[in-house]
Every structure is written in C-alpha cells, then in structure tokens.
Amino acid sequence: MLKKTKLFLYTNIFSVLTTLSLFISEKVKAEGWNMPPPPVGAPASFDNTLIKITNWILGFTSAIAVLALIGGGIVYMTSAGDEGKAETGKKTVSYGVIGLVIAGLAYAIVNVIVTKIIG
C-alpha cells in the first residue's frame, strides 16, 4: 500500500512540475524573449503540448484516485469484521479522497494561473 501511495504522490509532483514549466515558458514569452519558430511538422506550440500533457496526467491521477476509492470501499465492505482489513479499506478510501482533492486543486490552480496571470 505504501508503494501505491508513493507512486500517487510522485505522479502528482510530476504533474505540478510540468505545470510550472508551462508557466515559466509563458513568463519568458511575456517578457519579450522570442523563442524560435517550431520546426516543420512540430505541434503548433510547446505550450499547447504541455497543457495537453498536464491535462492527461491530471486525468490519469484522478482515475487512479477513483480506483483507490472503489478498491478501498470493496475491501472495507468485504472485511467481514476483520479489523485489519477494515482499517486498510478506510486508509485506501482516505488516500483516494486526498488524491482527488489534490488533482482538483492542481486543475484549479492551472486554470487560475493560465486565465488570470498569463491570459
């Protein structure tokens, strides 16, 4: 269970770092540092690619959190009076809720920064 929690935290940290790199790129462009045009056949902009990657990572972490909620609920409901299984189920559900909150906050922070500060 601890390995799953670490994986989830590392995924969220990667998501936040990716988002920060997006904002640094936008800040550099806003300050007048011209970036070279993208090569032929490349995506329209580096920022759009980062936004897509960030949204994909947030969706992935949200899906993992929902699966943790479902799995924890199943473990809790099938514990049949076993305190150890019931406690494991409760912890899994709480980790899932924390994961959803973190993913939601990350999405909200990204949108606020993109619309208010950059846009």
Beta strands, then each sheet from edge to edge (+ up, - down):
end
